[in-house]
Amino acid sequence: MSAACADVLPAELLERARGFVAENLGLWFPRERTAELERGFGGFARERGEAGAAAAVRAMLAGPPSRPALAALAGHLTIGETYFFREPAALDALAAEVLPGLIARRRTSGRVLRLWSAACCTGEEAYSLAILLRRLLPDIGDWSVTILATDVNPGFLRRAVEATYRAWSFRALPEGVGGAWFIERGHGERTVRDDVRCMVSFGELNLAEDAYPALVNDTNAMDVILCRNVLMYFAPERAACVISRLRRCLVPGGWLLVGAAETSVADFAGFRRVGFEGATIFLRDDGEETAVAAGCSRGGDVPVGEPRWPEPEGRGPSAPATGWGDGGVRGLDLDRDHDRGHDHVPARVDDRENAEKPVSPASRVRELANAGRLEEALEECGRALERSRLDGELYYLRAMILLERGVAAEAGEALRRTLYANPDFAPAHVALGHLALRLGRRDEARRHFRNGLALLEHRAADEVLPEADGMTAGRMAELVRFAAGRDDPPAACRGPLR
Ligand SMILES: C[S@@+](CC[C@H](N)C(=O)[O-])C[C@H]1O[C@@H](n2cnc3c(N)ncnc32)[C@H](O)[C@@H]1O
């Protein structure tokens, strides 16, 4: 019997497999894609040494699926098609309109930019963003730039981190981008230059999960999110759910880009459609606040100007690669204390209406940070710490916000204070490990990770950590082991940490 025949699933099991994949990965396999679903389970079964697709489905249905198993299954069901500067009309609109507007406003208010390539596949999209920003920001060394890139498939992420690509990935390089951002490897292969590479932080994230926005995995307070060519594989209600979550990850006036074929996958509630030449981009709509926050007075079709594609000018100082590598862990959900159905972007934290229950100082800090109001969050945190000088959680939040701003030294100090207040606060050990790793201090990193792991392994794997809002000890330990096994960041990434 051929592998394909062995993969055919009995009708009842097939429906359960369809439901399982939609529920756990968001992916929807309608009837016409049944063969793909069966092949996917078949390949997964062979990888795991299961007897066949049916056995693999039964094993997955037997209990809550483990993360590694889900990630492996995702590898067999997802499509890894991507390339540099894909869908150029949207990137032209970013380069010519969206980013210059954002940069002009931020130049006078903090010089912080935060972008996220959600479903980044093998990384070409995220590196395209990094190249774009290097071109647009001649003084990039004075900025704190975050480019987070996530995917559900760890195999893709490993290739993204390696950053070496075959000619096929470069098939749509726009004129003017040229090869200067890459190092030739021979046989048509090129590696992304270190100063571009180190701008991107990669991490595993399943868009179907309840893991974002969250400060610790750096998915909050984004200015621009690209979530392209993945929602079309989702069931419409799951796509709507992802879009609503991504909205909460954006600052007011933030932008969401989906693939050209995806602008109708849902109704994009809470967004304003902005038409550019050949592209529609979604602007987070906060009513009257929107135009001011985005510096954008229009909601209709206004063509973008000529794209500008200057060549790179040698190696500039690199931007800090914040992101996963900093917090390194997932699950501290900034919205968790609040009604998840609504956005909380209060004009003033103190005069919120409808406040029915007392809000803890830490919740207020989270709320502000989640809305991208990092300065106010820091101030609120400072005030709360004056009242309660030994609150480890507040110090930890302060550290996370400082890391987001690229202020590593102060963040380190706040983490040490966290541990002074609460020596068993595992996430602080872990964060210190990430910080040391970023600074190239591998031995120190190992020590912190060891301490964090020892504390985590002391707990039951499925115990929810009160200090990490919803993450289990087992999951955090898994992430620590992953981080501890990673290489140092390239030297070019270490410079701009303050
Ligand atoms: C076609 S690629 C798109 C890559 C890139 N965004 C682009 O437009 O070129 C789709 C990606 O979505 C990822 N993906 C599928 N389901 C996902 C999920 N539930 N969470 C996160 N990523 C997912 C796949 O692993 C794959 O890398």
The ligand as a Gaussian input file, in Angstrom:
#p B3LYP/6-31G(d) Opt

LIG

0 1
 C        2.744000      31.194000       3.404000
 S        3.707000      31.492000       4.823000
 C        3.665000      33.245000       4.915000
 C        5.010000      33.857000       5.208000
 C        5.069000      35.363000       5.114000
 N        4.222000      35.989000       6.087000
 C        4.712000      35.845000       3.743000
 O        3.657000      36.433000       3.545000
 O        5.507000      35.603000       2.820000
 C        2.562000      30.995000       6.089000
 C        3.212000      30.829000       7.442000
 O        2.209000      30.770000       8.438000
 C        2.669000      29.917000       9.465000
 N        1.530000      29.492000      10.291000
 C        0.534000      28.638000       9.975000
 N       -0.298000      28.486000      11.012000
 C        0.176000      29.270000      12.009000
 C       -0.239000      29.518000      13.331000
 N       -1.312000      28.932000      13.856000
 N        0.486000      30.372000      14.077000
 C        1.586000      30.967000      13.572000
 N        2.038000      30.755000      12.315000
 C        1.335000      29.912000      11.542000
 C        3.315000      28.803000       8.690000
 O        4.177000      28.040000       9.506000
 C        4.028000      29.566000       7.576000
 O        5.321000      29.881000       7.954000

